[in-house]
Amino acid sequence: MLPITNLTRDEARRVRTVLTDIDDTLTNDGKLPAEAYSALWRLREAGIRVIPVTGRSCGWCDLIAREWPADAVVGENGAVVYYLDGTHLRVFTHPSVADPAVHERLAAVRDACLREVAGCRVAKDQFSRVYDLAIDFAEEEPRLPLSDAERIRAVCERMGARAKVSSIHVNAWFGEYDKLSMAELFLSSVLGETDPRGTSIFFGDSPNDEPMFAHFPLTCGVANVKRLASHMEHLPRYVTEKEGGFGFAEAIGLLLRRRAE
């Protein structure tokens, strides 16, 4: 991982879309700092698309699409995209999402995780999820080690679900999609972006961001990604000096300065 200060003018000028994880990428200690929120507005004012790509629930996506300076938000690890079409909220659903009967299968996965990994619990935003299950291992107390998150992931996969470990949750779902496939599908089929891989930069911090880190040539991790680097095969090209939302703001400030050079 290279320091974000190595970002070149040419790289910065190619960016038309900023894709970004939310938790521990835009936030610090669970809060969205003013610096990160201001950076989102600066991107909008510069004419650059902003699309959060998150494991958070459809309920979160509804709020973010309506109230944040975001052009769209990919939610539940790629199941859906919420976006505004004028004043109308639209929902774009991945074609491979599971049918409603999936909730019974997810309930069985939930019960197995709670039974087999002591201290884990269902995420508090589960009530507003439509397609996936989120098991909390580090958002609230007791915060469990990453080794327990890997045990949760293994339980989910043993039961046939896809599962990804974020910095706070293990997300499980049934369906052939992920953050990457949905982000590219939405950019190309809805927004008409002909070269999403070459005109986007992705920001993240954890193992569930690896498909994005592996696919996009231009990626940046906020500094806290270093804590999880030993658990990851694919790392971002660049890394910030600061953590979380402060690191995101650091990178966006540099990106915009490079574009103006």
Secondary structure by P-SEA (a helix, b strand, c coil): ccccccccaaaaaaccbbbbbccccccccccccaaaaaaaaaaaaacbbbbbbccccaaaaaaaaccccccccccccccbbbbbcccbbbbbbccccccccaaaaaaaaaaaaaaccccccccccccccccbbbbbcccccccccaaaaaaaaaaaaaabbbbbbcccccccccccccaaaaaaaaaccccccccccccbbbbbccccaaaaaacccbbbbccccccccccccccccbbbccccaaaaaaaaaaaaaaaac
